[in-house]
């Protein structure tokens, strides 16, 4: 069935992880060789947008599997989700370090004064329990609650898109595109559930 080493699941996962880490490598290159005038802006942009992209890809895996029948895609979902959280954690770290100076008072004031910070913080809060429970032990222990918990993916993605949208204030089409994709995926999920319920009722 498998034609070579690239057919190994572990090798394929390693390739996906390496590809996902390339933005972080690029960020290190920029810091070392280009020394940007505003390191926070560069770091926040790269880590934040990469986190959002990986999050949306993670969200899209299930509907893509349903449409294409590529069941193998599911093996990458957990890795992509965890990598998305790692980028979000870096995003928060750079904010706390380069913007807030690790000051809790600064963070509290920022949450009250800038709504995009509040939206981003809400997204990160929702994302954290999903990352913590992205393991087989949590799936076994939480049972049906695990599925309910991971439905936070949709409000989490919407909050992350709103965070980006409010940050750029309509000057960039990117957050509109991301939000449209998330809403389309949510609509596909709702329609799919309604169809399954209809089929079950007829049966």
C-alpha positions as CSV (number, residue, x, y, z in Angstrom):
1,X,0.0,0.0,0.0
2,X,2.8,2.4,0.9
3,X,5.3,3.1,-1.8
4,X,8.1,4.6,0.3
5,X,9.2,6.5,3.4
6,X,6.9,9.4,2.5
7,X,4.0,7.0,2.9
8,X,4.7,6.8,6.6
9,X,2.2,8.7,8.7
10,X,5.0,9.9,11.1
11,X,7.0,11.2,8.2
12,X,4.0,13.0,6.7
13,X,3.2,14.6,10.1
14,X,6.9,15.7,10.4
15,X,6.7,17.3,6.9
16,X,3.5,19.2,7.9
17,X,5.1,20.4,11.1
18,X,8.2,21.6,9.3
19,X,6.2,23.5,6.8
20,X,4.1,25.1,9.6
21,X,7.2,26.2,11.4
22,X,8.6,28.1,8.3
23,X,6.9,31.4,9.3
24,X,8.7,31.2,12.7
25,X,12.0,30.6,10.9
26,X,11.3,33.6,8.7
27,X,10.5,35.7,11.8
28,X,13.9,34.7,13.3
29,X,15.6,35.6,10.0
30,X,14.0,39.1,9.9
31,X,15.0,39.7,13.5
32,X,18.6,38.7,13.0
33,X,19.3,40.0,9.5
34,X,16.9,42.9,8.9
35,X,16.5,44.2,12.4
36,X,13.1,45.9,11.8
37,X,12.4,49.4,13.3
38,X,9.2,48.0,14.9
39,X,9.9,44.4,16.0
40,X,6.6,44.1,17.8
41,X,4.6,44.9,14.6
42,X,6.5,42.3,12.6
43,X,6.3,39.6,15.3
44,X,2.7,40.2,16.1
45,X,1.7,40.1,12.4
46,X,3.5,36.9,11.5
47,X,2.6,35.0,14.6
48,X,-1.0,36.2,14.7
49,X,-1.9,35.7,11.1
50,X,-0.2,32.3,11.0
51,X,-2.1,31.2,14.1
52,X,-5.4,32.3,12.4
53,X,-4.6,30.5,9.1
54,X,-3.7,27.3,10.9
55,X,-6.8,27.5,13.0
56,X,-9.0,27.9,9.9
57,X,-7.2,25.0,8.1
58,X,-7.9,22.9,11.2
59,X,-11.5,23.8,11.1
60,X,-11.8,23.1,7.4
61,X,-10.4,19.5,7.6
62,X,-13.7,17.8,8.6
63,X,-15.8,19.4,5.8
64,X,-13.0,18.8,3.3
65,X,-12.9,15.1,4.4
66,X,-16.7,14.9,4.0
67,X,-16.6,16.4,0.5
68,X,-13.6,14.6,-0.9
69,X,-13.5,11.4,1.0
70,X,-9.8,12.0,1.9
71,X,-10.1,10.4,5.4
72,X,-6.3,10.6,5.9
73,X,-6.5,14.3,6.3
74,X,-7.8,13.8,9.8
75,X,-4.5,12.6,11.1
76,X,-3.1,16.2,10.7
77,X,-5.9,18.0,12.5
78,X,-4.5,17.7,16.0
79,X,-1.0,18.7,15.0
80,X,-2.4,21.8,13.1
81,X,-4.5,22.8,16.0
82,X,-1.7,22.6,18.5
83,X,0.7,24.5,16.2
84,X,-2.0,27.2,15.8
85,X,-2.1,27.5,19.6
86,X,1.7,27.7,19.7
87,X,1.7,30.6,17.3
88,X,-1.1,32.2,19.3
89,X,1.0,31.8,22.5
90,X,4.0,33.4,20.7
91,X,1.6,36.2,19.6
92,X,0.5,36.8,23.2
93,X,4.1,36.6,24.4
94,X,5.3,39.2,22.0
95,X,2.5,41.5,23.0
96,X,3.2,41.1,26.7
97,X,7.0,41.5,26.2
98,X,7.3,44.2,23.5
99,X,4.1,46.1,24.0
100,X,2.9,45.7,27.6
101,X,6.3,45.1,29.2
102,X,4.8,42.3,31.2
103,X,2.7,44.8,33.1
104,X,-0.7,43.4,34.3
105,X,-1.9,47.0,34.7
106,X,-1.1,47.8,31.1
107,X,-3.0,44.7,30.0
108,X,-6.1,45.5,32.0
109,X,-6.1,49.1,30.7
110,X,-5.6,47.8,27.1
111,X,-8.5,45.4,27.5
112,X,-10.8,48.2,28.6
113,X,-9.6,50.7,26.0
114,X,-9.0,48.8,22.8
115,X,-11.7,46.5,21.6
116,X,-9.5,44.5,19.3
117,X,-7.3,43.5,22.3
118,X,-10.5,42.3,24.1
119,X,-11.5,40.2,21.1
120,X,-8.0,38.7,20.8
121,X,-7.9,38.0,24.5
122,X,-11.3,36.2,24.3
123,X,-10.1,34.1,21.4
124,X,-7.0,33.1,23.3
125,X,-9.0,32.2,26.4
126,X,-11.3,29.9,24.3
127,X,-8.3,28.4,22.5
128,X,-6.4,27.4,25.6
129,X,-8.7,24.6,26.9
130,X,-8.9,23.2,23.3
131,X,-5.1,23.0,23.2
132,X,-4.8,21.5,26.7
133,X,-7.4,18.8,25.8
134,X,-6.0,17.9,22.4
135,X,-4.7,14.5,23.5
136,X,-6.1,11.0,23.8
137,X,-6.2,11.1,27.6
138,X,-8.6,14.1,27.5
139,X,-10.8,12.5,24.8
140,X,-11.2,9.3,27.0
141,X,-11.8,11.2,30.3
142,X,-14.1,13.9,29.0
143,X,-16.2,11.6,26.7
144,X,-19.1,13.5,25.2
145,X,-18.1,16.7,27.0
146,X,-14.9,16.7,24.8
147,X,-17.0,17.2,21.6
148,X,-19.1,19.9,23.2
149,X,-15.9,21.7,24.4
150,X,-14.3,21.6,21.0
151,X,-17.4,23.3,19.5
152,X,-15.7,26.4,20.8
153,X,-13.7,26.3,17.5
154,X,-16.3,28.3,15.7
155,X,-16.8,31.2,18.2
156,X,-13.0,31.1,18.7
157,X,-12.4,31.6,15.0
158,X,-15.0,34.3,14.7
159,X,-13.4,36.2,17.7
160,X,-10.0,35.8,16.1
161,X,-11.2,37.2,12.8
162,X,-12.9,40.1,14.6
163,X,-9.7,40.8,16.5
164,X,-7.9,41.1,13.2
165,X,-10.7,43.1,11.6
166,X,-10.8,45.7,14.4
167,X,-7.0,45.9,14.4
168,X,-6.7,46.8,10.7
169,X,-9.9,48.9,10.7
170,X,-11.0,47.8,7.2
171,X,-7.6,48.8,5.6
172,X,-6.9,45.1,4.8
173,X,-9.2,42.7,3.0
174,X,-7.5,39.7,4.8
175,X,-9.8,39.5,7.9
176,X,-12.9,39.8,5.7
177,X,-11.7,36.8,3.7
178,X,-10.9,34.8,6.8
179,X,-14.3,35.7,8.4
180,X,-16.1,34.7,5.2
181,X,-14.4,31.3,5.2
182,X,-15.2,30.7,8.8
183,X,-18.9,31.6,8.3
184,X,-19.1,29.4,5.3
185,X,-17.6,26.5,7.3
186,X,-20.1,27.1,10.1
187,X,-23.0,27.2,7.6
188,X,-21.8,23.9,6.1
189,X,-21.7,22.4,9.5
190,X,-25.3,23.6,10.4
191,X,-26.6,22.4,7.0
192,X,-24.9,19.0,7.4
193,X,-26.4,18.5,10.9
194,X,-29.9,19.5,9.7
195,X,-29.6,17.0,6.9
196,X,-28.5,14.2,9.2
197,X,-31.3,15.0,11.6
198,X,-33.8,14.9,8.7
199,X,-32.5,11.6,7.5
200,X,-32.7,10.2,11.0
201,X,-36.3,11.4,11.4
202,X,-37.3,9.8,8.1
203,X,-35.6,6.6,9.1
